[in-house]
Amino acid sequence: SAAAITAGSVDTAGVITTTGTSTGGSVLTVTFNAAYAAAPRVFVTAANAAGGGINTMPVVSSSTTTTFVLTIPSSGVYAATPSWNYFVIEAS
């Protein structure tokens, strides 16, 4: 499946959508429009029912000043088109 950042999303918050059924073990890298001074803290929540099923919440596996990486659990049971909200807080 493919993933995209929805229109209206910004560096500090937005929605990641997918098409098709996500494959467990996938890795998504999100690149910020502007670099942070320090690696920010990134939080992810389900944006729809498909994004919040059993063992399907992605893990923020890394965060740098320019990107964050989500890893989708390989053990998940996925419905079609899971989506996730992301929230980014600049760390001091």
HUDA-V531061 format. One record per run of one state. SS is the DSSP state (a for helix, b for strand, c for the rest). FROM is the first residue (numbers start at 1). TO is the last residue. If there is no record, write none. Layout:
ss=SS from=FROM to=TO
ss=SS from=FROM to=TO
This chain:
ss=c from=1 to=1
ss=b from=2 to=5
ss=c from=6 to=9
ss=b from=10 to=10
ss=c from=11 to=12
ss=b from=13 to=19
ss=c from=20 to=20
ss=b from=21 to=21
ss=c from=22 to=26
ss=b from=27 to=31
ss=c from=32 to=40
ss=b from=41 to=46
ss=c from=47 to=48
ss=a from=49 to=52
ss=c from=53 to=58
ss=b from=59 to=63
ss=c from=64 to=66
ss=b from=67 to=71
ss=c from=72 to=79
ss=b from=80 to=80
ss=c from=81 to=82
ss=b from=83 to=89
ss=c from=90 to=92
